[in-house]
Amino acid sequence: MTDVAKAVEAMKAKFNPSAAEGLDLVFGFRIDDTKNFSLIVKDKTCELQEGENPDAQVTLVMDSETLEGIVSGETDGMQAFMGGKLRTEGDMMLAMKLSELFPS
């Protein structure tokens, strides 16, 4: 398993089901412009899939170092965004929900 896959799995382990009650969202992740993952959050469940998902309402684009920092808590997602290390494609407001769904 790659470091990126490990980081995404670690993020999934922090999932807060109660924050996902009634939600039906797809988050896309594009890491290092070569690896794609999607996180499907649906009514208290979270499923991780490899590959790009055309249904993603928001895609977060970053490098693997930024992803690992955010997952470990060493990097603040908002600071990474403001510093240009993280960008979003799609509904940026949904990206804000990630901190509720996956608290550090």
N, CA, C and O of each residue as an XYZ file, in Angstrom:
416
protein
N       0.853     -1.187      0.000
C       0.000      0.000      0.000
C       0.894      1.245      0.000
O       1.857      1.324      0.763
N       0.577      2.185     -0.837
C       1.383      3.400     -0.929
C       1.155      4.296      0.290
O       0.195      4.111      1.037
N       2.037      5.254      0.477
C       1.881      6.211      1.573
C       0.573      6.974      1.429
O      -0.098      7.271      2.417
N       0.220      7.287      0.189
C      -1.028      8.021     -0.058
C      -2.216      7.175      0.375
O      -3.117      7.668      1.054
N      -2.222      5.908     -0.015
C      -3.327      5.022      0.367
C      -3.392      4.878      1.890
O      -4.479      4.843      2.466
N      -2.230      4.796      2.538
C      -2.197      4.709      4.002
C      -2.792      5.956      4.634
O      -3.542      5.871      5.606
N      -2.454      7.120      4.077
C      -2.966      8.380      4.618
C      -4.484      8.456      4.462
O      -5.186      8.900      5.371
N      -4.983      8.023      3.315
C      -6.431      8.046      3.091
C      -7.124      7.058      4.024
O      -8.194      7.355      4.555
N      -6.527      5.891      4.227
C      -7.077      4.903      5.166
C      -7.086      5.461      6.596
O      -8.038      5.252      7.347
N      -6.011      6.174      6.959
C      -5.938      6.776      8.297
C      -7.039      7.825      8.464
O      -7.631      7.953      9.536
N      -7.299      8.559      7.408
C      -8.379      9.549      7.450
C      -9.718      8.843      7.659
O     -10.543      9.277      8.463
N      -9.917      7.764      6.935
C     -11.173      7.011      7.048
C     -11.360      6.494      8.482
O     -12.486      6.421      8.976
N     -10.260      6.139      9.143
C     -10.334      5.628     10.515
C     -10.827      6.695     11.500
O     -11.319      6.362     12.578
N     -10.696      7.972     11.133
C     -11.133      9.062     12.012
C     -12.595      9.450     11.762
O     -13.105     10.387     12.376
N     -13.253      8.738     10.874
C     -14.625      9.080     10.464
C     -15.573      9.177     11.653
O     -15.578      8.317     12.534
N     -16.373     10.237     11.661
C     -17.370     10.460     12.709
C     -18.769     10.207     12.120
O     -19.338     11.099     11.491
N     -19.326      9.005     12.318
C     -20.610      8.663     11.687
C     -21.747      9.610     12.049
O     -22.592      9.903     11.202
N     -21.787     10.092     13.280
C     -22.914     10.951     13.669
C     -22.921     12.265     12.891
O     -23.984     12.849     12.686
N     -21.751     12.740     12.453
C     -21.686     13.976     11.660
C     -22.199     13.742     10.240
O     -22.486     14.694      9.514
N     -22.313     12.475      9.847
C     -22.716     12.143      8.482
C     -24.183     11.734      8.382
O     -24.622     11.251      7.339
N     -24.928     11.923      9.441
C     -26.340     11.527      9.421
C     -27.086     12.303      8.340
O     -27.065     13.533      8.314
N     -27.742     11.564      7.452
C     -28.551     12.171      6.400
C     -27.760     12.715      5.224
O     -28.351     13.279      4.304
N     -26.448     12.564      5.222
C     -25.631     13.088      4.125
C     -25.533     12.084      2.985
O     -25.659     10.876      3.188
N     -25.308     12.601      1.792
C     -25.054     11.782      0.608
C     -24.069     12.584     -0.240
O     -24.467     13.343     -1.124
N     -22.775     12.404      0.042
C     -21.740     13.218     -0.590
C     -20.628     12.346     -1.158
O     -20.364     11.247     -0.670
N     -19.986     12.862     -2.197
C     -18.815     12.198     -2.760
C     -17.689     13.229     -2.808
O     -17.797     14.265     -3.464
N     -16.603     12.916     -2.093
C     -15.409     13.757     -2.094
C     -14.363     13.097     -2.966
O     -14.074     11.911     -2.804
N     -13.798     13.846     -3.880
C     -12.717     13.332     -4.707
C     -11.382     13.848     -4.189
O     -11.305     14.949     -3.646
N     -10.346     13.061     -4.356
C      -8.991     13.458     -3.991
C      -8.074     13.164     -5.171
O      -8.040     12.037     -5.666
N      -7.333     14.169     -5.624
C      -6.326     13.948     -6.653
C      -4.983     14.299     -6.020
O      -4.719     15.454     -5.686
N      -4.146     13.286     -5.862
C      -2.874     13.427     -5.162
C      -1.731     13.296     -6.164
O      -1.675     12.337     -6.934
N      -0.832     14.257     -6.146
C       0.334     14.268     -7.040
C      -0.062     14.161     -8.516
O       0.727     13.687     -9.333
N      -1.252     14.586     -8.855
C      -1.779     14.540    -10.232
C      -1.785     13.147    -10.848
O      -2.007     13.008    -12.051
N      -1.543     12.108    -10.040
C      -1.512     10.754    -10.611
C      -2.416      9.779     -9.864
O      -2.850      8.778    -10.433
N      -2.704     10.063     -8.595
C      -3.498      9.121     -7.802
C      -4.852      9.746     -7.485
O      -4.935     10.880     -7.011
N      -5.899      8.993     -7.753
C      -7.247      9.473     -7.476
C      -7.948      8.533     -6.511
O      -7.848      7.311     -6.613
N      -8.658      9.139     -5.575
C      -9.472      8.402     -4.614
C     -10.804      9.117     -4.498
O     -10.908     10.306     -4.797
N     -11.803      8.403     -4.070
C     -13.056      9.065     -3.720
C     -13.539      8.505     -2.396
O     -13.370      7.325     -2.088
N     -14.135      9.379     -1.640
C     -14.682      9.044     -0.339
C     -16.182      9.269     -0.442
O     -16.637     10.394     -0.651
N     -16.940      8.202     -0.296
C     -18.391      8.289     -0.414
C     -18.967      8.276      0.991
O     -18.847      7.292      1.720
N     -19.591      9.379      1.355
C     -20.183      9.529      2.679
C     -21.687      9.497      2.492
O     -22.267     10.372      1.849
N     -22.310      8.476      3.060
C     -23.751      8.332      2.875
C     -24.382      7.879      4.182
O     -24.122      6.776      4.663
N     -25.210      8.738      4.747
C     -25.980      8.458      5.957
C     -25.227      7.596      6.974
O     -25.538      6.418      7.153
N     -24.250      8.188      7.627
C     -23.466      7.568      8.703
C     -22.469      6.509      8.238
O     -21.887      5.813      9.071
N     -22.258      6.370      6.924
C     -21.261      5.415      6.445
C     -20.219      6.152      5.600
O     -20.457      7.251      5.099
N     -19.072      5.516      5.462
C     -17.977      6.092      4.691
C     -17.304      4.963      3.918
O     -16.889      3.961      4.500
N     -17.203      5.134      2.623
C     -16.570      4.106      1.797
C     -15.467      4.760      0.975
O     -15.659      5.825      0.390
N     -14.326      4.116      0.941
C     -13.189      4.617      0.189
C     -13.037      3.813     -1.088
O     -13.045      2.582     -1.064
N     -12.897      4.522     -2.216
C     -12.700      3.836     -3.487
C     -11.482      4.411     -4.177
O     -11.214      5.610     -4.095
N     -10.749      3.552     -4.853
C      -9.623      4.039     -5.635
C     -10.144      4.465     -6.992
O     -11.088      3.876     -7.519
N      -9.527      5.487     -7.555
C      -9.920      5.964     -8.875
C     -10.781      7.208     -8.788
O     -11.268      7.583     -7.721
N     -10.953      7.831     -9.930
C     -11.730      9.058    -10.011
C     -13.217      8.725    -10.002
O     -13.630      7.722    -10.584
N     -14.015      9.548     -9.355
C     -15.460      9.337     -9.317
C     -16.134     10.529     -9.991
O     -16.008     11.658     -9.517
N     -16.849     10.288    -11.094
C     -17.484     11.392    -11.812
C     -18.582     12.090    -10.996
O     -19.000     13.195    -11.342
N     -19.046     11.453     -9.921
C     -20.102     12.041     -9.094
C     -19.567     12.931     -7.972
O     -20.352     13.463     -7.187
N     -18.241     13.101     -7.881
C     -17.666     13.906     -6.795
C     -18.191     15.341     -6.876
O     -18.100     15.994     -7.915
N     -18.745     15.816     -5.746
C     -19.233     17.184     -5.696
C     -18.094     18.177     -5.473
O     -18.193     19.345     -5.847
N     -17.013     17.698     -4.859
C     -15.813     18.517     -4.676
C     -14.601     17.594     -4.769
O     -14.610     16.473     -4.261
N     -13.562     18.094     -5.427
C     -12.306     17.351     -5.524
C     -11.216     18.192     -4.889
O     -11.066     19.375     -5.197
N     -10.458     17.572     -4.002
C      -9.344     18.248     -3.348
C      -8.064     17.809     -4.050
O      -7.794     16.618     -4.203
N      -7.290     18.795     -4.469
C      -6.075     18.543     -5.231
C      -4.881     18.989     -4.387
O      -4.798     20.143     -3.967
N      -3.955     18.051     -4.146
C      -2.783     18.363     -3.312
C      -1.690     17.349     -3.599
O      -1.893     16.391     -4.344
N      -0.519     17.573     -2.994
C       0.530     16.574     -3.113
C       0.462     15.626     -1.920
O      -0.245     15.893     -0.948
N       1.196     14.525     -1.997
C       1.107     13.497     -0.951
C       1.607     14.019      0.394
O       1.093     13.624      1.440
N       2.604     14.903      0.374
C       3.129     15.460      1.623
C       2.051     16.275      2.356
O       1.919     16.189      3.577
N       1.288     17.060      1.596
C       0.210     17.857      2.194
C      -0.870     16.946      2.757
O      -1.356     17.173      3.865
N      -1.250     15.919      2.008
C      -2.262     14.971      2.481
C      -1.820     14.318      3.784
O      -2.590     14.261      4.743
N      -0.599     13.832      3.824
C      -0.108     13.159      5.027
C      -0.090     14.126      6.216
O      -0.421     13.737      7.336
N       0.295     15.388      5.974
C       0.322     16.386      7.038
C      -1.053     16.682      7.583
O      -1.230     16.820      8.793
N      -2.035     16.782      6.696
C      -3.410     17.064      7.129
C      -3.956     15.890      7.941
O      -4.560     16.085      8.996
N      -3.741     14.677      7.447
C      -4.253     13.491      8.137
C      -3.597     13.326      9.511
O      -4.263     12.963     10.481
N      -2.294     13.592      9.588
C      -1.589     13.424     10.864
C      -1.890     14.560     11.837
O      -1.629     14.446     13.034
N      -2.439     15.657     11.317
C      -2.733     16.806     12.178
C      -1.601     17.818     12.222
O      -1.726     18.852     12.879
N      -0.492     17.540     11.532
C       0.634     18.469     11.512
C       0.349     19.680     10.636
O       0.917     20.752     10.847
N      -0.531     19.510      9.649
C      -0.867     20.581      8.719
C      -2.344     20.912      8.855
O      -3.188     20.016      8.863
N      -2.654     22.181      8.959
C      -4.042     22.627      9.013
C      -4.553     22.748      7.575
O      -3.929     23.401      6.739
N      -5.690     22.113      7.299
C      -6.245     22.123      5.949
C      -6.496     23.523      5.428
O      -6.218     23.806      4.263
N      -7.016     24.402      6.269
C      -7.302     25.768      5.835
C      -6.002     26.512      5.522
O      -5.934     27.268      4.553
N      -4.977     26.296      6.341
C      -3.684     26.943      6.081
C      -3.069     26.407      4.787
O      -2.468     27.163      4.024
N      -3.220     25.107      4.541
C      -2.708     24.519      3.299
C      -3.423     25.146      2.106
O      -2.801     25.427      1.082
N      -4.736     25.366      2.242
C      -5.517     25.982      1.171
C      -5.051     27.419      0.937
O      -4.801     27.821     -0.200
N      -4.935     28.192      2.026
C      -4.518     29.593      1.917
C      -3.095     29.706      1.377
O      -2.768     30.670      0.686
N      -2.248     28.724      1.688
C      -0.862     28.736      1.234
C      -0.669     28.171     -0.169
O       0.456     28.102     -0.665
N      -1.766     27.766     -0.809
C      -1.681     27.262     -2.176
C      -1.251     25.809     -2.292
O      -0.997     25.329     -3.397
N      -1.165     25.099     -1.167
C      -0.764     23.687     -1.213
C      -1.957     22.767     -1.441
O      -1.788     21.579     -1.716
N      -3.149     23.313     -1.327
C      -4.385     22.547     -1.495
C      -5.335     23.409     -2.291
O      -5.521     24.586     -1.982
N      -5.939     22.832     -3.314
C      -6.976     23.569     -4.037
C      -8.188     22.664     -4.219
O      -8.100     21.439     -4.136
N      -9.298     23.299     -4.466
C     -10.528     22.531     -4.636
C     -11.102     22.774     -6.020
O     -10.920     23.839     -6.609
N     -11.787     21.780     -6.518
C     -12.550     21.884     -7.758
C     -13.965     21.459     -7.409
O     -14.175     20.364     -6.888
N     -14.925     22.309     -7.690
C     -16.312     21.990     -7.349
C     -16.777     22.825     -6.167
O     -16.359     23.972     -6.012
N     -17.633     22.259     -5.339
C     -18.265     22.967     -4.228
C     -17.306     23.100     -3.042
O     -17.179     22.192     -2.221
N     -16.642     24.240     -2.976
C     -15.634     24.456     -1.933
C     -16.228     24.354     -0.528
O     -15.543     23.920      0.398
N     -17.476     24.743     -0.359
C     -18.094     24.700      0.976
C     -18.177     23.267      1.497
O     -18.126     23.045      2.707
N     -18.304     22.305      0.606
C     -18.340     20.905      1.040
C     -16.993     20.480      1.621
O     -16.932     19.653      2.531
N     -15.930     21.045      1.093
C     -14.590     20.708      1.609
C     -14.500     21.071      3.088
O     -13.790     20.407      3.844
N     -15.213     22.118      3.509
C     -15.210     22.541      4.914
C     -15.839     21.469      5.805
O     -15.500     21.374      6.984
N     -16.739     20.670      5.261
C     -17.402     19.619      6.036
C     -16.436     18.509      6.444
O     -16.678     17.789      7.413
N     -15.349     18.379      5.705
C     -14.407     17.293      5.998
C     -13.891     17.343      7.435
O     -13.674     16.298      8.047
N     -13.691     18.549      7.982
C     -13.162     18.636      9.342
C     -14.193     18.152     10.369
O     -13.818     17.683     11.444
N     -15.484     18.262     10.049
C     -16.525     17.718     10.946
C     -16.609     16.195     10.801
O     -16.761     15.470     11.784
N     -16.506     15.731      9.558
C     -16.652     14.304      9.287
C     -15.441     13.487      9.718
O     -15.560     12.321     10.094
N     -14.271     14.123      9.656
C     -13.018     13.439      9.981
C     -12.219     14.283     10.977
O     -11.168     14.816     10.621
N     -12.697     14.411     12.215
C     -11.996     15.244     13.197
C     -10.622     14.654     13.519
O     -10.432     13.438     13.519
N      -9.666     15.555     13.794
C      -8.323     15.037     14.086
C      -8.168     14.684     15.539
O      -7.100     14.234     15.955
